[in-house]
C-alpha cells in the first residue's frame, strides 16, 4: 500500500516540484507518507474512544431496560428514545471517521486555492458557510506538524452534528483583516471570527512544496 501511495505522490510531484531537487522531492514524499500514517493513528485513537462510548451506551441501554420501581412507562420510553438518538450519533461518528481515515491516502492532492495562505483561510470560511466539509481534510499539513486545533477543522466531516454547528458558528462569518505576513515557508494572517465576527485571532500557515496549509491558531 505504501509503495502504491509513494508512486502516486511521485507522479503528481513531477509537475509540481520542478524547482525541487531529486533529494528534496524524495524527502517531501517520505514526509507526506509519514504524515498520513500519523493522521491515521490519530483517527484510530478517535475510533478507539468511540468504541468505549459505544460499550458504555450499551450498558446504559441494559440499565434503562431493567425494572425501575415507580418509573412510568412514558418516562422509560423517553429515556430509551434519548439513548437511541445517542446511539445513532455514535454510529455515524464511527462510520464517518472510517471514511475519513480511508480518504487520508489522498492527502498528497493539491488544489488551486492552496496557492496562497489567504485563499486557504477563505476556504475555511467557505466550508463553514456552505457545509462542504469533505474538502476540510486538505487544509491540514500533510507532514502532520499542525496543532490539534487545525486537526479539529480538518476532521470536521467526521464529527457529530453538535461539533459541526459549533464550527459553523465560529467560522461562517469570518473575515480577514490586514495584509498577510508571508515569509518563505510560513505565513500569518489576522482574522475575525465568531457569531458576530467580533473576536480576533491569528492563523498560522506552512508551505509544503508550493502549497499552503493551516499550521496553528
Secondary structure, DSSP 8 states (H G I E B T S, - for coil): -HHHHHHHHHHHHHHH-TTS-HHHHHHHHHHHHHHHHHHHHHHHHHHHHHHHHHHHHHHHHHHHHS--TT--HHHHHHHHHHHHHHHHHHHHHHHHHHHHHHHGGGTT---GGGSSHHHHHHHHHHHHHH--GGGGGGGB-TTS-S-HHHHHHHTTTTS-HHHHHHHHHHHTT-EE-S--EE-SSEEEEEEEETTTT-EEEEEEEEEETTEEEEEE-
